[in-house]
Each structure stands twice: as C-alpha cells, then as structure tokens.
C-alpha cells in the first residue's frame, strides 16, 4: 500500500471508531466527497488538512502519518537513543540487544527513517560484537532500500569496513570503488574522504601498495582542500599507515602527528585517547628508543579513557601496548602486569587481541627466565588463533609466536606457526 492508502485507511478506521459519517467529519471545512477521496487513497491531504482531521478525530497527527501514537513515537525515539548511547559507550552486547528488541517492535514498521536508523545501529553493534557475517547481511538489506545520499555514504563506509575486517577484500574494494572509482568522481565531502580512507585500508591489506600510495596522496589533497578536521584526520592517519607499510617510518610519524594534533583540538575525549594509543604504538615501532615517551603517552591515554565512556576493549588495547612498551624497555615484571590486566578486560570474543596478550606475556616470562610459563602462554596463543580464519591481520602474530617458539627450543611448534603465518598472507 502507498503512503496515501495507509493514511486514508487510518482516517477511515478512526472515523468509524468515533461513530462519524464522512459528511460529519468533513463539515464545515471540507466536502464529504473530498474526505471520501482521501480515505480511498486517491487524494493525499495537505499538512494543514491532515492536522485538521487529526483534531476532528481526536487523535494524534503522528498516528495518521505513521500509524503510531505520539506516546509510542516518544518511546521508540527514547529506546533508539538508549541503544545508540550503549554503542557509543562501548557496551556493545547491550547495544545489540536494545537495537534488536526495537527492530522487533511492530510499531516501527511504518516509520521508515527510524527503522533504517535501527537497522544501521544493529549492524554496527553486530560488527562490534564480532558478528561480521550478520552485520554484512543487515547492511546489504539496507543498501537495497531508497536511501538519502548521506546515508548511502555512511552505509558504504560501514560495509567496506566490515568486508575488510572479514578479509573479503575484493568485496570491500568493490563497495568503495562503486562510489569513488569512476572517471566522474563526486565532489569530495567529509564522508567521501572517510570512505576513501576505508578503501585505502583495503588496498593496503590486499598488498596493492602502489595504488595505496597514489590514493593516499589524492585523499590528502582532497582533505586539505576541504580543510575540515574529520577529513584531515582520516586522510592523515591512513597516509601514515601507507607510509609505514612502504618503509617510510619517519614520514608515517609526520602524518600521524598531524592527525593527533588536529584530534587534540577538535576531537571527543574518547576518540582522542584512542588516537593517542595508536600513535604511541606506531612511534614504538618506528622509534623503539623513544620508549619512555611512548610509555608516557600510553599512561596519559589510559587516564583519559578512564574519564570517558570507553569500552573495556579500548582499555585492554592500551594495556597491551603498555606491555609491549615495557618489553622494549626490558622491564619484564611490568610487562607481565600489563598483560594480565589486559586479559582481565578483554571480552571472550576478542580472540586476536587475546592471542596478542598471551604472546607478549610469553616473551615477558622468557625474559624473566621462566620457560614453563612462557611455553604455557604460547600454547594459549595457538588456542586463541587456531580457530580464526587465515588473514593478513593474524600473520604478524603467528610469525612473532613462531620466533618465540624458536627461541624456546620448540622447533616443531615454530615450523607450524611459520606455516600458518605464510598461509595468512596467501603463500
């Protein structure tokens, strides 16, 4: 049924419930024939007429338009707000439950915009919970609907990102290039730069470093022209990733420092803290001799996260990076403390992060000359990583585990881990 049909049906239903004839409803402002045309869906009432009919029928305008009362509409909007807040605060399981419950509300069926908002929120919550296949299905269903241009870009960003996380890199690239890959590229906006940054990550993971470097330069130019914080941070941070991947460590730090500076001036506290952690991790890789500065950055970020609605995963990642910094500094006892703290915070679904924490603990115990503890942690690395599909993200952890096994004298285990690392990069 069309919108006009539904509005007419609601007017007819309420009129009969009130015991009114079409003539009685119409008098004196309207003709009974006009009311008949509205009820049959042959005429779409103007906003003024619709408001008049709502007053005459003693019902809410919201009900005539959407099929829900003003109170029901308020409840739906409040529920959606709580679900969004839970997702923003990192309470991803609660967010998933709230979005799913709201989507099951039959009153949402006629509220197209709010239903789409709920479906999109549920997809993001599924992604955050590690349910990548379910998130893709939800996003693809939304993609088939009639959406506004801004929502289409947001959807493309999310779908490209989730495909990338699922190691479906060709699908991720296809989504991004469907909007950005044509000869007549749309005018750059913040959203399009962010989509471009997501696409750039897929190029990197696919090993297309030449295309990634060229596209990174294009995104930087677009962001500089726009001059908006969102665009510049997205472009600079991904340019840093490309520079590091192509062996230009100092250049990567320059881009990352610019992103951090702009985030410091314009970003939200939680986002700033997360950017600080990522920058500290990059700096440790590029300049391991700056470990004292890195430790300070991470401790500052930890304090910032404690003062915000950060998720336990954010806090766990900070502890993992602190453990890594202490390993570089040679303080193995502190590394163990941070590694254990990270494990206490990690949810059971974060298998890759759990494996990384166990790997760092193994190295710390090896540094403390506690080989049995080191071997136990390495066994846990295998337990957490083995069920995961081979992907480039896990290749580094398998390779590092193989090196540690080799140092501990486990030649067979090292060989197996090296083989898994090669499989992760398609070799």
Wavefront OBJ file of the C-alpha trace (Angstrom):
o trace
v 0.000 0.000 0.000
v 1.130 3.543 -0.729
v 1.517 6.195 1.935
v -1.741 7.804 0.767
v -3.535 4.456 1.055
v -2.266 3.948 4.609
v -3.200 7.469 5.719
v -6.661 7.102 4.200
v -7.180 3.742 5.886
v -6.222 5.170 9.288
v -8.580 8.122 8.874
v -11.399 5.759 7.875
v -10.708 3.409 10.800
v -10.643 6.172 13.444
v -13.714 7.882 11.923
v -15.724 4.675 12.255
v -14.430 4.131 15.792
v -15.715 7.611 16.640
v -19.113 6.843 15.067
v -18.842 9.630 12.485
v -20.001 9.691 8.877
v -17.829 11.180 6.153
v -20.147 14.179 5.999
v -19.915 14.746 9.757
v -16.111 14.561 9.635
v -15.976 16.936 6.685
v -18.408 19.617 7.928
v -17.948 22.555 7.721
v -14.391 22.966 6.404
v -14.305 20.137 3.835
v -16.657 18.337 1.480
v -17.686 14.757 2.158
v -16.537 13.797 -1.365
v -13.035 15.100 -0.589
v -12.937 13.031 2.617
v -14.074 10.009 0.572
v -11.201 10.535 -1.898
v -8.707 10.817 0.980
v -9.982 7.638 2.641
v -9.759 5.715 -0.633
v -6.150 6.853 -1.135
v -6.989 8.813 -4.283
v -6.015 12.133 -2.748
v -3.098 12.963 -0.460
v -4.172 15.523 2.150
v -2.050 18.592 2.698
v -0.337 19.067 6.047
v -2.995 21.588 7.075
v -5.873 19.246 6.147
v -4.228 16.328 7.898
v -3.794 18.381 11.067
v -7.451 19.462 10.869
v -8.642 15.853 10.504
v -6.480 14.771 13.470
v -8.161 17.449 15.612
v -11.637 16.419 14.459
v -10.893 12.727 15.083
v -9.272 13.480 18.461
v -6.134 11.512 17.575
v -2.501 12.431 17.106
v -1.120 13.650 13.814
v 1.671 11.122 14.362
v -0.856 8.278 14.263
v -2.396 9.401 10.972
v 1.051 9.818 9.391
v 2.845 6.800 10.803
v 0.339 4.519 12.460
v 1.713 5.138 15.954
v 0.578 7.441 18.704
v 2.674 10.337 19.953
v 3.420 8.321 23.107
v 4.534 5.303 21.067
v 6.707 7.542 18.896
v 8.330 9.021 22.002
v 9.027 5.527 23.389
v 10.618 4.436 20.102
v 12.846 7.506 19.882
v 13.857 7.099 23.529
v 14.707 3.426 23.014
v 16.753 4.263 19.935
v 18.617 6.930 21.895
v 19.481 4.458 24.672
v 20.712 1.892 22.129
v 22.932 4.475 20.455
v 24.290 5.574 23.823
v 25.158 1.992 24.759
v 27.018 1.537 21.462
v 28.899 4.803 21.884
v 29.846 3.854 25.449
v 31.297 0.556 24.296
v 28.534 -1.586 25.836
v 28.238 -3.483 22.591
v 26.259 -6.505 23.783
v 23.701 -4.272 25.479
v 23.506 -2.121 22.348
v 22.952 -5.183 20.188
v 20.134 -6.361 22.452
v 18.470 -2.928 22.531
v 18.610 -2.457 18.747
v 17.276 -5.984 18.134
v 14.401 -5.509 20.595
v 13.474 -2.206 18.983
v 13.563 -3.720 15.500
v 11.094 -6.374 16.676
v 8.626 -3.639 17.685
v 5.791 -3.814 15.129
v 5.158 -0.080 15.556
v 8.482 0.563 13.823
v 7.325 -0.990 10.538
v 5.705 2.181 9.207
v 8.470 4.510 10.407
v 10.885 4.123 7.514
v 13.582 6.529 8.681
v 13.610 5.279 12.283
v 13.555 1.654 11.125
v 16.554 2.297 8.896
v 18.347 4.036 11.777
v 17.663 0.986 13.944
v 18.863 -1.482 11.306
v 22.025 0.540 10.776
v 22.674 0.717 14.521
v 22.104 -3.034 14.860
v 24.607 -3.688 12.056
v 27.236 -1.552 13.833
v 26.553 -3.363 17.116
v 26.875 -6.738 15.364
v 30.202 -5.595 13.923
v 31.397 -4.524 17.368
v 30.371 -7.931 18.766
v 32.369 -9.722 16.083
v 29.281 -10.942 14.190
v 30.661 -9.792 10.854
v 28.551 -12.032 8.613
v 25.333 -10.872 10.278
v 26.449 -7.245 10.032
v 27.110 -7.631 6.298
v 23.666 -9.162 5.734
v 21.966 -6.305 7.575
v 23.940 -3.650 5.703
v 23.219 -5.254 2.341
v 19.486 -5.311 3.085
v 19.664 -1.620 3.881
v 21.669 -0.964 0.721
v 18.741 -2.226 -1.351
v 16.419 0.436 0.066
v 15.810 4.002 -1.083
v 18.292 5.993 0.996
v 19.425 9.591 1.055
v 22.925 10.416 -0.238
v 24.459 10.907 3.232
v 23.036 7.604 4.475
v 24.290 5.856 1.331
v 27.836 7.046 2.077
v 27.618 6.032 5.759
v 26.368 2.628 4.660
v 29.173 2.252 2.129
v 31.774 3.159 4.777
v 30.400 0.544 7.174
v 30.041 -2.156 4.505
v 33.532 -1.533 3.098
v 34.958 -1.682 6.634
v 33.152 -4.888 7.622
v 34.107 -6.601 4.373
v 37.704 -5.600 5.083
v 37.510 -6.958 8.627
v 36.118 -10.196 7.175
v 39.071 -10.420 4.763
v 36.677 -10.121 1.831
v 38.982 -7.539 0.329
v 37.688 -7.717 -3.237
v 34.157 -7.025 -1.935
v 35.442 -4.142 0.206
v 37.213 -2.608 -2.785
v 34.122 -3.098 -4.964
v 31.939 -1.193 -2.479
v 34.378 1.708 -2.223
v 35.125 1.924 -5.924
v 31.415 1.825 -6.816
v 31.272 5.381 -5.444
v 34.850 6.618 -5.810
v 36.273 4.600 -8.677
v 34.509 6.130 -11.652
v 36.005 8.610 -14.084
v 33.489 11.231 -12.895
v 34.235 11.188 -9.177
v 31.721 13.058 -6.969
v 32.770 16.247 -5.233
v 34.756 15.409 -2.127
v 32.998 15.635 1.235
v 33.974 14.531 4.750
v 32.018 11.326 4.250
v 33.649 10.568 0.912
v 37.130 11.149 2.331
v 36.307 8.743 5.172
v 35.039 6.205 2.626
v 38.258 6.730 0.686
v 40.293 6.102 3.836
v 38.408 2.847 4.407
v 39.007 1.824 0.789
v 42.667 2.712 1.202
v 42.907 0.226 4.082
v 41.569 -2.489 1.770
v 44.211 -1.629 -0.831
v 46.889 -1.961 1.846
v 45.656 -5.331 3.085
v 45.411 -6.641 -0.466
v 49.087 -5.792 -0.969
v 48.452 -3.140 -3.649
v 50.978 -0.715 -2.162
v 51.452 1.323 -5.326
v 47.724 2.013 -5.648
v 47.529 2.690 -1.912
v 50.313 5.283 -2.029
v 48.795 7.050 -5.050
v 45.337 7.084 -3.480
v 46.729 8.300 -0.135
v 48.181 11.352 -1.889
v 44.821 12.005 -3.558
v 42.980 11.790 -0.239
v 45.457 14.150 1.433
v 44.927 16.691 -1.330
v 41.136 16.380 -1.036
v 41.293 16.754 2.762
v 43.488 19.858 2.510
v 41.020 21.436 0.089
v 38.089 20.653 2.397
v 40.031 21.813 5.451
v 37.733 20.014 7.890
v 39.079 18.145 10.949
v 37.220 14.924 10.113
v 38.647 14.752 6.590
v 42.191 15.716 7.564
v 42.376 13.215 10.439
v 41.055 10.368 8.267
v 43.391 11.164 5.374
v 46.484 11.742 7.526
v 46.035 8.648 9.640
v 45.658 6.378 6.651
v 48.554 8.098 4.875
v 50.604 7.212 7.963
v 49.614 3.554 7.604
v 50.617 3.572 3.930
v 53.936 5.279 4.659
v 54.786 2.718 7.344
v 53.814 -0.199 5.084
v 56.084 1.105 2.320
v 59.071 1.518 4.630
v 58.819 5.264 5.272
v 58.621 5.208 9.058
v 59.553 8.822 9.752
v 57.092 10.034 7.127
v 54.378 7.930 8.784
v 55.084 9.640 12.112
v 54.738 13.065 10.487
v 51.292 12.211 9.157
v 50.227 10.622 12.463
v 51.430 13.625 14.466
v 49.319 15.936 12.313
v 46.267 13.730 12.818
v 46.846 13.657 16.577
v 47.294 17.439 16.746
v 44.008 18.089 14.932
v 42.221 15.456 17.009
v 43.556 17.174 20.149
v 41.919 20.441 19.090
v 38.647 19.124 17.691
v 38.060 15.514 18.743
v 35.995 13.966 21.509
v 37.955 12.754 24.581
v 37.444 9.070 23.833
v 38.459 9.427 20.198
v 41.487 11.485 21.189
v 42.614 8.835 23.682
v 42.260 6.073 21.087
v 44.237 8.119 18.556
v 46.940 8.692 21.181
v 47.218 4.936 21.765
v 47.509 4.262 18.027
v 50.138 6.986 17.663
v 52.137 5.629 20.604
v 52.060 2.138 19.085
v 53.295 3.497 15.752
v 56.049 5.515 17.418
v 57.269 2.456 19.318
v 57.576 0.546 16.043
v 59.365 3.377 14.250
v 61.479 4.700 17.145
v 61.890 1.991 19.784
v 64.498 4.177 21.503
v 61.653 6.598 22.373
v 60.099 4.002 24.695
v 59.976 6.376 27.699
v 57.984 8.909 25.699
v 55.716 6.147 24.391
v 55.083 4.898 27.917
v 54.077 8.420 28.952
v 51.695 8.735 26.011
v 50.039 5.425 26.839
v 49.667 6.222 30.543
v 48.090 9.553 29.621
v 45.708 7.813 27.239
v 44.815 5.314 29.952
v 43.844 8.167 32.279
v 41.806 9.817 29.507
v 39.961 6.579 28.763
v 39.173 6.112 32.466
v 37.455 9.521 32.437
v 35.315 8.741 29.393
v 32.752 6.119 28.432
v 35.465 3.954 26.903
v 34.822 0.306 26.212
v 36.747 -2.405 28.028
v 38.303 -3.287 24.660
v 39.778 0.208 24.360
v 41.240 -0.045 27.835
v 42.536 -3.569 27.160
v 44.269 -2.420 23.969
v 46.015 0.317 25.937
v 47.288 -2.258 28.423
v 48.507 -4.468 25.586
v 50.504 -1.572 24.167
v 51.886 -0.780 27.635
v 53.030 -4.393 27.930
v 54.721 -4.096 24.545
v 56.478 -0.880 25.608
v 57.744 -2.485 28.820
v 59.136 -5.408 26.825
v 61.096 -2.940 24.693
v 62.275 -1.189 27.864
v 63.303 -4.515 29.395
v 61.002 -4.247 32.418
v 59.523 -7.749 32.180
v 57.697 -7.666 35.523
v 55.719 -4.597 34.471
v 55.062 -6.188 31.100
v 53.506 -9.180 32.879
v 51.353 -6.878 34.989
v 50.013 -5.003 31.987
v 49.476 -8.223 30.037
v 47.453 -9.764 32.860
v 45.418 -6.564 33.243
v 44.641 -6.635 29.511
v 43.417 -10.233 29.742
v 41.098 -9.331 32.606
v 39.493 -6.646 30.443
v 39.227 -8.466 27.123
v 35.845 -9.946 26.142
v 35.789 -13.585 25.123
v 35.034 -12.654 21.506
v 38.315 -10.741 21.031
v 40.345 -13.784 20.013
v 43.082 -11.946 18.105
v 43.633 -9.495 20.992
v 43.714 -12.363 23.489
v 46.360 -14.108 21.382
v 48.431 -10.924 21.260
v 48.254 -10.533 25.048
v 49.363 -14.138 25.575
v 52.227 -13.656 23.115
v 53.505 -10.601 24.991
v 53.219 -12.495 28.274
v 55.194 -15.359 26.802
v 58.002 -13.017 25.833
v 57.942 -11.362 29.237
v 58.180 -14.714 31.027
v 61.021 -15.724 28.722
v 62.797 -12.513 29.720
v 62.281 -13.458 33.388
v 63.817 -16.904 32.724
v 60.503 -18.654 33.408
v 60.372 -21.012 30.397
v 57.441 -23.118 31.621
v 55.259 -20.047 31.998
v 56.425 -18.817 28.593
v 55.507 -22.147 26.989
v 52.083 -22.093 28.675
v 51.372 -18.653 27.241
v 52.497 -19.762 23.772
v 50.111 -22.705 23.951
v 47.346 -20.195 24.717
v 48.381 -18.177 21.645
v 47.779 -21.273 19.489
v 44.466 -21.967 21.220
v 43.170 -18.463 20.546
v 44.495 -18.110 16.982
v 43.904 -21.598 15.531
v 40.080 -21.284 15.150
v 40.433 -17.962 13.316
v 40.498 -17.984 9.506
v 43.842 -17.203 7.909
v 44.129 -13.460 7.320
v 46.818 -10.830 6.959
v 45.930 -9.351 10.364
v 46.845 -12.607 12.123
v 50.007 -13.200 10.072
v 52.143 -10.979 12.303
v 51.023 -12.698 15.495
v 51.705 -16.158 14.055
v 55.134 -15.031 12.869
v 56.028 -13.499 16.235
v 54.809 -16.649 18.004
v 56.999 -18.752 15.697
v 60.046 -16.641 16.581
v 59.339 -17.021 20.299
v 58.852 -20.794 19.960
v 62.164 -20.988 18.128
v 63.898 -19.112 20.946
v 62.410 -21.521 23.481
v 63.608 -24.548 21.501
v 60.207 -25.667 20.164
v 61.298 -26.332 16.576
v 58.149 -28.261 15.556
v 55.829 -25.637 17.000
v 57.835 -22.879 15.323
v 57.613 -24.609 11.950
v 53.844 -24.969 12.263
v 53.457 -21.330 13.284
v 55.625 -20.131 10.390
v 53.437 -22.164 8.034
v 50.292 -20.542 9.416
v 51.884 -17.102 9.034
v 52.618 -17.865 5.375
v 49.078 -19.170 4.854
v 47.716 -15.939 6.320
v 49.338 -13.952 3.511
v 48.331 -16.446 0.841
v 51.663 -18.285 0.481
l 1 2 3 4 5 6 7 8 9 10 11 12 13 14 15 16 17 18 19 20 21 22 23 24 25 26 27 28 29 30 31 32 33 34 35 36 37 38 39 40 41 42 43 44 45 46 47 48 49 50 51 52 53 54 55 56 57 58 59 60 61 62 63 64 65 66 67 68 69 70 71 72 73 74 75 76 77 78 79 80 81 82 83 84 85 86 87 88 89 90 91 92 93 94 95 96 97 98 99 100 101 102 103 104 105 106 107 108 109 110 111 112 113 114 115 116 117 118 119 120 121 122 123 124 125 126 127 128 129 130 131 132 133 134 135 136 137 138 139 140 141 142 143 144 145 146 147 148 149 150 151 152 153 154 155 156 157 158 159 160 161 162 163 164 165 166 167 168 169 170 171 172 173 174 175 176 177 178 179 180 181 182 183 184 185 186 187 188 189 190 191 192 193 194 195 196 197 198 199 200 201 202 203 204 205 206 207 208 209 210 211 212 213 214 215 216 217 218 219 220 221 222 223 224 225 226 227 228 229 230 231 232 233 234 235 236 237 238 239 240 241 242 243 244 245 246 247 248 249 250 251 252 253 254 255 256 257 258 259 260 261 262 263 264 265 266 267 268 269 270 271 272 273 274 275 276 277 278 279 280 281 282 283 284 285 286 287 288 289 290 291 292 293 294 295 296 297 298 299 300 301 302 303 304 305 306 307 308 309 310 311 312 313 314 315 316 317 318 319 320 321 322 323 324 325 326 327 328 329 330 331 332 333 334 335 336 337 338 339 340 341 342 343 344 345 346 347 348 349 350 351 352 353 354 355 356 357 358 359 360 361 362 363 364 365 366 367 368 369 370 371 372 373 374 375 376 377 378 379 380 381 382 383 384 385 386 387 388 389 390 391 392 393 394 395 396 397 398 399 400 401 402 403 404 405 406 407 408 409 410 411 412 413 414 415 416 417 418 419 420 421 422 423 424 425 426 427
